[in-house]
Amino acid sequence: MNKVACAQHKQADQVLNTTYATVLKSYAQDAPFLAKFKQAQRAWIAFRDAQLAARFPKSDKQAEYGSAYPPAVAACLAN
């Protein structure tokens, strides 16, 4: 379960990073757009991390959520 969830997260992250790099390359001459785009991406990452923290709010994650916690986090991040 852990391996599958981690592999799915890794694959989704690769697609996301490839898409991000493509946008950066495609708009390399548009500095105002890139500045706003990067700002939006940083905001999205902060939102994603806050949403994950809200989904799993307990401080001792392993004790509270058990062995299902790592694959659950990976699945959330993949989505």
Backbone atoms as SQL, in Angstrom:
CREATE TABLE atoms (id INTEGER PRIMARY KEY, chain TEXT, resi INTEGER, resn TEXT, atom TEXT, x REAL, y REAL, z REAL);
INSERT INTO atoms VALUES
  (1, 'A', 1, 'MET', 'N', 0.823, -1.182, 0.000),
  (2, 'A', 1, 'MET', 'CA', 0.000, 0.000, 0.000),
  (3, 'A', 1, 'MET', 'C', 0.873, 1.254, 0.000),
  (4, 'A', 2, 'ASN', 'N', 1.901, 1.269, 0.844),
  (5, 'A', 2, 'ASN', 'CA', 2.815, 2.406, 0.886),
  (6, 'A', 2, 'ASN', 'C', 3.519, 2.604, -0.453),
  (7, 'A', 3, 'LYS', 'N', 4.023, 1.509, -1.016),
  (8, 'A', 3, 'LYS', 'CA', 4.769, 1.600, -2.271),
  (9, 'A', 3, 'LYS', 'C', 3.890, 2.130, -3.403),
  (10, 'A', 4, 'VAL', 'N', 2.669, 1.641, -3.483),
  (11, 'A', 4, 'VAL', 'CA', 1.760, 2.078, -4.543),
  (12, 'A', 4, 'VAL', 'C', 1.424, 3.552, -4.380),
  (13, 'A', 5, 'ALA', 'N', 1.082, 3.961, -3.178),
  (14, 'A', 5, 'ALA', 'CA', 0.727, 5.359, -2.930),
  (15, 'A', 5, 'ALA', 'C', 1.910, 6.274, -3.201),
  (16, 'A', 6, 'CYS', 'N', 3.090, 5.863, -2.777),
  (17, 'A', 6, 'CYS', 'CA', 4.293, 6.683, -3.012),
  (18, 'A', 6, 'CYS', 'C', 4.619, 6.766, -4.499),
  (19, 'A', 7, 'ALA', 'N', 4.448, 5.668, -5.208),
  (20, 'A', 7, 'ALA', 'CA', 4.701, 5.671, -6.650),
  (21, 'A', 7, 'ALA', 'C', 3.710, 6.585, -7.372),
  (22, 'A', 8, 'GLN', 'N', 2.455, 6.548, -6.965),
  (23, 'A', 8, 'GLN', 'CA', 1.446, 7.423, -7.579),
  (24, 'A', 8, 'GLN', 'C', 1.759, 8.886, -7.297),
  (25, 'A', 9, 'HIS', 'N', 2.171, 9.172, -6.064),
  (26, 'A', 9, 'HIS', 'CA', 2.542, 10.544, -5.717),
  (27, 'A', 9, 'HIS', 'C', 3.747, 10.990, -6.528),
  (28, 'A', 10, 'LYS', 'N', 4.752, 10.140, -6.648),
  (29, 'A', 10, 'LYS', 'CA', 5.956, 10.478, -7.400),
  (30, 'A', 10, 'LYS', 'C', 5.613, 10.747, -8.863),
  (31, 'A', 11, 'GLN', 'N', 4.753, 9.924, -9.443),
  (32, 'A', 11, 'GLN', 'CA', 4.360, 10.100, -10.841),
  (33, 'A', 11, 'GLN', 'C', 3.592, 11.412, -11.025),
  (34, 'A', 12, 'ALA', 'N', 2.656, 11.692, -10.132),
  (35, 'A', 12, 'ALA', 'CA', 1.884, 12.936, -10.217),
  (36, 'A', 12, 'ALA', 'C', 2.795, 14.146, -10.050),
  (37, 'A', 13, 'ASP', 'N', 3.771, 14.044, -9.162),
  (38, 'A', 13, 'ASP', 'CA', 4.703, 15.143, -8.935),
  (39, 'A', 13, 'ASP', 'C', 5.570, 15.384, -10.169),
  (40, 'A', 14, 'GLN', 'N', 5.967, 14.316, -10.832),
  (41, 'A', 14, 'GLN', 'CA', 6.758, 14.454, -12.054),
  (42, 'A', 14, 'GLN', 'C', 5.961, 15.154, -13.147),
  (43, 'A', 15, 'VAL', 'N', 4.698, 14.792, -13.291),
  (44, 'A', 15, 'VAL', 'CA', 3.830, 15.432, -14.285),
  (45, 'A', 15, 'VAL', 'C', 3.675, 16.920, -13.957),
  (46, 'A', 16, 'LEU', 'N', 3.446, 17.209, -12.694),
  (47, 'A', 16, 'LEU', 'CA', 3.299, 18.592, -12.249),
  (48, 'A', 16, 'LEU', 'C', 4.571, 19.394, -12.530),
  (49, 'A', 17, 'ASN', 'N', 5.732, 18.846, -12.199),
  (50, 'A', 17, 'ASN', 'CA', 6.994, 19.537, -12.424),
  (51, 'A', 17, 'ASN', 'C', 7.298, 19.724, -13.907),
  (52, 'A', 18, 'THR', 'N', 6.951, 18.748, -14.714),
  (53, 'A', 18, 'THR', 'CA', 7.145, 18.860, -16.159),
  (54, 'A', 18, 'THR', 'C', 6.258, 19.961, -16.731),
  (55, 'A', 19, 'THR', 'N', 5.025, 19.991, -16.284),
  (56, 'A', 19, 'THR', 'CA', 4.102, 21.030, -16.736),
  (57, 'A', 19, 'THR', 'C', 4.581, 22.410, -16.314),
  (58, 'A', 20, 'TYR', 'N', 5.044, 22.523, -15.079),
  (59, 'A', 20, 'TYR', 'CA', 5.570, 23.789, -14.571),
  (60, 'A', 20, 'TYR', 'C', 6.755, 24.250, -15.419),
  (61, 'A', 21, 'ALA', 'N', 7.672, 23.355, -15.710),
  (62, 'A', 21, 'ALA', 'CA', 8.840, 23.694, -16.527),
  (63, 'A', 21, 'ALA', 'C', 8.429, 24.117, -17.933),
  (64, 'A', 22, 'THR', 'N', 7.426, 23.472, -18.485),
  (65, 'A', 22, 'THR', 'CA', 6.929, 23.825, -19.814),
  (66, 'A', 22, 'THR', 'C', 6.352, 25.233, -19.822),
  (67, 'A', 23, 'VAL', 'N', 5.589, 25.567, -18.801),
  (68, 'A', 23, 'VAL', 'CA', 5.027, 26.916, -18.698),
  (69, 'A', 23, 'VAL', 'C', 6.148, 27.938, -18.570),
  (70, 'A', 24, 'LEU', 'N', 7.126, 27.661, -17.720),
  (71, 'A', 24, 'LEU', 'CA', 8.249, 28.590, -17.556),
  (72, 'A', 24, 'LEU', 'C', 8.976, 28.824, -18.879),
  (73, 'A', 25, 'LYS', 'N', 9.177, 27.759, -19.626),
  (74, 'A', 25, 'LYS', 'CA', 9.873, 27.868, -20.912),
  (75, 'A', 25, 'LYS', 'C', 9.015, 28.601, -21.942),
  (76, 'A', 26, 'SER', 'N', 7.741, 28.275, -21.973),
  (77, 'A', 26, 'SER', 'CA', 6.846, 28.874, -22.956),
  (78, 'A', 26, 'SER', 'C', 6.675, 30.375, -22.763),
  (79, 'A', 27, 'TYR', 'N', 6.736, 30.812, -21.520),
  (80, 'A', 27, 'TYR', 'CA', 6.528, 32.224, -21.203),
  (81, 'A', 27, 'TYR', 'C', 7.805, 32.913, -20.731),
  (82, 'A', 28, 'ALA', 'N', 8.939, 32.410, -21.141),
  (83, 'A', 28, 'ALA', 'CA', 10.225, 32.939, -20.686),
  (84, 'A', 28, 'ALA', 'C', 10.393, 34.423, -20.990),
  (85, 'A', 29, 'GLN', 'N', 9.770, 34.914, -22.031),
  (86, 'A', 29, 'GLN', 'CA', 9.896, 36.325, -22.419),
  (87, 'A', 29, 'GLN', 'C', 8.865, 37.219, -21.740),
  (88, 'A', 30, 'ASP', 'N', 7.973, 36.635, -20.971),
  (89, 'A', 30, 'ASP', 'CA', 6.896, 37.411, -20.333),
  (90, 'A', 30, 'ASP', 'C', 7.129, 37.484, -18.824),
  (91, 'A', 31, 'ALA', 'N', 8.042, 38.363, -18.430),
  (92, 'A', 31, 'ALA', 'CA', 8.428, 38.469, -17.018),
  (93, 'A', 31, 'ALA', 'C', 7.260, 38.793, -16.088),
  (94, 'A', 32, 'PRO', 'N', 6.361, 39.703, -16.453),
  (95, 'A', 32, 'PRO', 'CA', 5.237, 39.984, -15.543),
  (96, 'A', 32, 'PRO', 'C', 4.354, 38.751, -15.310),
  (97, 'A', 33, 'PHE', 'N', 4.098, 38.009, -16.378),
  (98, 'A', 33, 'PHE', 'CA', 3.307, 36.790, -16.217),
  (99, 'A', 33, 'PHE', 'C', 4.023, 35.794, -15.317),
  (100, 'A', 34, 'LEU', 'N', 5.311, 35.578, -15.572),
  (101, 'A', 34, 'LEU', 'CA', 6.058, 34.596, -14.779),
  (102, 'A', 34, 'LEU', 'C', 6.095, 34.972, -13.308),
  (103, 'A', 35, 'ALA', 'N', 6.224, 36.244, -13.013),
  (104, 'A', 35, 'ALA', 'CA', 6.234, 36.669, -11.607),
  (105, 'A', 35, 'ALA', 'C', 4.905, 36.326, -10.941),
  (106, 'A', 36, 'LYS', 'N', 3.798, 36.617, -11.625),
  (107, 'A', 36, 'LYS', 'CA', 2.477, 36.310, -11.067),
  (108, 'A', 36, 'LYS', 'C', 2.228, 34.807, -11.017),
  (109, 'A', 37, 'PHE', 'N', 2.693, 34.104, -12.025),
  (110, 'A', 37, 'PHE', 'CA', 2.532, 32.653, -12.067),
  (111, 'A', 37, 'PHE', 'C', 3.265, 31.996, -10.902),
  (112, 'A', 38, 'LYS', 'N', 4.498, 32.408, -10.676),
  (113, 'A', 38, 'LYS', 'CA', 5.278, 31.839, -9.569),
  (114, 'A', 38, 'LYS', 'C', 4.649, 32.177, -8.225),
  (115, 'A', 39, 'GLN', 'N', 4.131, 33.389, -8.104),
  (116, 'A', 39, 'GLN', 'CA', 3.442, 33.788, -6.877),
  (117, 'A', 39, 'GLN', 'C', 2.210, 32.904, -6.651),
  (118, 'A', 40, 'ALA', 'N', 1.467, 32.652, -7.708),
  (119, 'A', 40, 'ALA', 'CA', 0.273, 31.799, -7.610),
  (120, 'A', 40, 'ALA', 'C', 0.651, 30.370, -7.230),
  (121, 'A', 41, 'GLN', 'N', 1.746, 29.874, -7.783),
  (122, 'A', 41, 'GLN', 'CA', 2.177, 28.509, -7.471),
  (123, 'A', 41, 'GLN', 'C', 2.612, 28.384, -6.015),
  (124, 'A', 42, 'ARG', 'N', 3.305, 29.405, -5.511),
  (125, 'A', 42, 'ARG', 'CA', 3.694, 29.389, -4.089),
  (126, 'A', 42, 'ARG', 'C', 2.449, 29.408, -3.197),
  (127, 'A', 43, 'ALA', 'N', 1.453, 30.178, -3.589),
  (128, 'A', 43, 'ALA', 'CA', 0.200, 30.233, -2.821),
  (129, 'A', 43, 'ALA', 'C', -0.508, 28.885, -2.869),
  (130, 'A', 44, 'TRP', 'N', -0.490, 28.235, -4.032),
  (131, 'A', 44, 'TRP', 'CA', -1.130, 26.923, -4.152),
  (132, 'A', 44, 'TRP', 'C', -0.431, 25.894, -3.258),
  (133, 'A', 45, 'ILE', 'N', 0.895, 25.933, -3.217),
  (134, 'A', 45, 'ILE', 'CA', 1.641, 24.994, -2.368),
  (135, 'A', 45, 'ILE', 'C', 1.292, 25.232, -0.900),
  (136, 'A', 46, 'ALA', 'N', 1.208, 26.492, -0.503),
  (137, 'A', 46, 'ALA', 'CA', 0.831, 26.807, 0.887),
  (138, 'A', 46, 'ALA', 'C', -0.579, 26.293, 1.185),
  (139, 'A', 47, 'PHE', 'N', -1.502, 26.467, 0.231),
  (140, 'A', 47, 'PHE', 'CA', -2.867, 25.959, 0.396),
  (141, 'A', 47, 'PHE', 'C', -2.880, 24.445, 0.501),
  (142, 'A', 48, 'ARG', 'N', -2.149, 23.789, -0.389),
  (143, 'A', 48, 'ARG', 'CA', -2.090, 22.324, -0.381),
  (144, 'A', 48, 'ARG', 'C', -1.572, 21.810, 0.956),
  (145, 'A', 49, 'ASP', 'N', -0.516, 22.421, 1.451),
  (146, 'A', 49, 'ASP', 'CA', 0.060, 21.995, 2.724),
  (147, 'A', 49, 'ASP', 'C', -0.882, 22.262, 3.896),
  (148, 'A', 50, 'ALA', 'N', -1.577, 23.403, 3.856),
  (149, 'A', 50, 'ALA', 'CA', -2.536, 23.728, 4.920),
  (150, 'A', 50, 'ALA', 'C', -3.725, 22.765, 4.885),
  (151, 'A', 51, 'GLN', 'N', -4.168, 22.430, 3.704),
  (152, 'A', 51, 'GLN', 'CA', -5.273, 21.479, 3.565),
  (153, 'A', 51, 'GLN', 'C', -4.876, 20.105, 4.105),
  (154, 'A', 52, 'LEU', 'N', -3.661, 19.698, 3.828),
  (155, 'A', 52, 'LEU', 'CA', -3.163, 18.413, 4.337),
  (156, 'A', 52, 'LEU', 'C', -3.074, 18.449, 5.865),
  (157, 'A', 53, 'ALA', 'N', -2.590, 19.547, 6.409),
  (158, 'A', 53, 'ALA', 'CA', -2.503, 19.693, 7.864),
  (159, 'A', 53, 'ALA', 'C', -3.887, 19.673, 8.506),
  (160, 'A', 54, 'ALA', 'N', -4.863, 20.245, 7.832),
  (161, 'A', 54, 'ALA', 'CA', -6.228, 20.235, 8.362),
  (162, 'A', 54, 'ALA', 'C', -6.844, 18.839, 8.298),
  (163, 'A', 55, 'ARG', 'N', -6.481, 18.090, 7.291),
  (164, 'A', 55, 'ARG', 'CA', -7.008, 16.732, 7.144),
  (165, 'A', 55, 'ARG', 'C', -6.445, 15.800, 8.212),
  (166, 'A', 56, 'PHE', 'N', -5.186, 16.049, 8.591),
  (167, 'A', 56, 'PHE', 'CA', -4.513, 15.240, 9.613),
  (168, 'A', 56, 'PHE', 'C', -3.990, 16.172, 10.702),
  (169, 'A', 57, 'PRO', 'N', -4.868, 16.664, 11.571),
  (170, 'A', 57, 'PRO', 'CA', -4.490, 17.722, 12.515),
  (171, 'A', 57, 'PRO', 'C', -3.725, 17.275, 13.759),
  (172, 'A', 58, 'LYS', 'N', -3.739, 16.015, 14.085),
  (173, 'A', 58, 'LYS', 'CA', -3.097, 15.550, 15.324),
  (174, 'A', 58, 'LYS', 'C', -1.585, 15.746, 15.268),
  (175, 'A', 59, 'SER', 'N', -0.985, 16.065, 16.406),
  (176, 'A', 59, 'SER', 'CA', 0.454, 16.330, 16.417),
  (177, 'A', 59, 'SER', 'C', 1.282, 15.054, 16.289),
  (178, 'A', 60, 'ASP', 'N', 0.847, 13.969, 16.926),
  (179, 'A', 60, 'ASP', 'CA', 1.566, 12.694, 16.811),
  (180, 'A', 60, 'ASP', 'C', 0.879, 11.859, 15.734),
  (181, 'A', 61, 'LYS', 'N', 1.260, 12.123, 14.519),
  (182, 'A', 61, 'LYS', 'CA', 0.581, 11.527, 13.358),
  (183, 'A', 61, 'LYS', 'C', 0.604, 9.996, 13.393),
  (184, 'A', 62, 'GLN', 'N', 1.761, 9.422, 13.652),
  (185, 'A', 62, 'GLN', 'CA', 1.878, 7.964, 13.624),
  (186, 'A', 62, 'GLN', 'C', 1.002, 7.315, 14.696),
  (187, 'A', 63, 'ALA', 'N', 0.987, 7.894, 15.894),
  (188, 'A', 63, 'ALA', 'CA', 0.182, 7.324, 16.971),
  (189, 'A', 63, 'ALA', 'C', -1.308, 7.488, 16.700),
  (190, 'A', 64, 'GLU', 'N', -1.678, 8.609, 16.151),
  (191, 'A', 64, 'GLU', 'CA', -3.101, 8.896, 15.930),
  (192, 'A', 64, 'GLU', 'C', -3.667, 8.208, 14.694),
  (193, 'A', 65, 'TYR', 'N', -2.882, 8.156, 13.620),
  (194, 'A', 65, 'TYR', 'CA', -3.414, 7.640, 12.352),
  (195, 'A', 65, 'TYR', 'C', -2.851, 6.279, 11.970),
  (196, 'A', 66, 'GLY', 'N', -1.807, 5.856, 12.655),
  (197, 'A', 66, 'GLY', 'CA', -1.263, 4.523, 12.430),
  (198, 'A', 66, 'GLY', 'C', -0.532, 4.363, 11.110),
  (199, 'A', 67, 'SER', 'N', -0.423, 3.124, 10.704),
  (200, 'A', 67, 'SER', 'CA', 0.354, 2.804, 9.505),
  (201, 'A', 67, 'SER', 'C', -0.329, 3.268, 8.221),
  (202, 'A', 68, 'ALA', 'N', -1.594, 3.644, 8.305),
  (203, 'A', 68, 'ALA', 'CA', -2.299, 4.144, 7.122),
  (204, 'A', 68, 'ALA', 'C', -1.942, 5.594, 6.818),
  (205, 'A', 69, 'TYR', 'N', -1.278, 6.262, 7.765),
  (206, 'A', 69, 'TYR', 'CA', -0.967, 7.677, 7.570),
  (207, 'A', 69, 'TYR', 'C', -0.069, 7.944, 6.355),
  (208, 'A', 70, 'PRO', 'N', 1.086, 7.285, 6.207),
  (209, 'A', 70, 'PRO', 'CA', 1.948, 7.601, 5.050),
  (210, 'A', 70, 'PRO', 'C', 1.261, 7.415, 3.699),
  (211, 'A', 71, 'PRO', 'N', 0.574, 6.291, 3.461),
  (212, 'A', 71, 'PRO', 'CA', -0.073, 6.175, 2.146),
  (213, 'A', 71, 'PRO', 'C', -1.253, 7.143, 1.979),
  (214, 'A', 72, 'ALA', 'N', -1.905, 7.496, 3.075),
  (215, 'A', 72, 'ALA', 'CA', -3.002, 8.468, 2.987),
  (216, 'A', 72, 'ALA', 'C', -2.460, 9.837, 2.582),
  (217, 'A', 73, 'VAL', 'N', -1.343, 10.219, 3.164),
  (218, 'A', 73, 'VAL', 'CA', -0.713, 11.502, 2.802),
  (219, 'A', 73, 'VAL', 'C', -0.266, 11.466, 1.344),
  (220, 'A', 74, 'ALA', 'N', 0.365, 10.387, 0.942),
  (221, 'A', 74, 'ALA', 'CA', 0.820, 10.270, -0.451),
  (222, 'A', 74, 'ALA', 'C', -0.352, 10.341, -1.412),
  (223, 'A', 75, 'ALA', 'N', -1.467, 9.695, -1.070),
  (224, 'A', 75, 'ALA', 'CA', -2.643, 9.745, -1.931),
  (225, 'A', 75, 'ALA', 'C', -3.208, 11.158, -2.017),
  (226, 'A', 76, 'CYS', 'N', -3.247, 11.855, -0.898),
  (227, 'A', 76, 'CYS', 'CA', -3.712, 13.244, -0.901),
  (228, 'A', 76, 'CYS', 'C', -2.815, 14.105, -1.780),
  (229, 'A', 77, 'LEU', 'N', -1.518, 13.936, -1.652),
  (230, 'A', 77, 'LEU', 'CA', -0.583, 14.729, -2.431),
  (231, 'A', 77, 'LEU', 'C', -0.662, 14.377, -3.922),
  (232, 'A', 78, 'ALA', 'N', -0.904, 13.138, -4.226),
  (233, 'A', 78, 'ALA', 'CA', -1.036, 12.741, -5.633),
  (234, 'A', 78, 'ALA', 'C', -2.260, 13.349, -6.272),
  (235, 'A', 79, 'ASN', 'N', -3.317, 13.456, -5.470),
  (236, 'A', 79, 'ASN', 'CA', -4.547, 14.057, -6.011),
  (237, 'A', 79, 'ASN', 'C', -4.382, 15.545, -6.178);
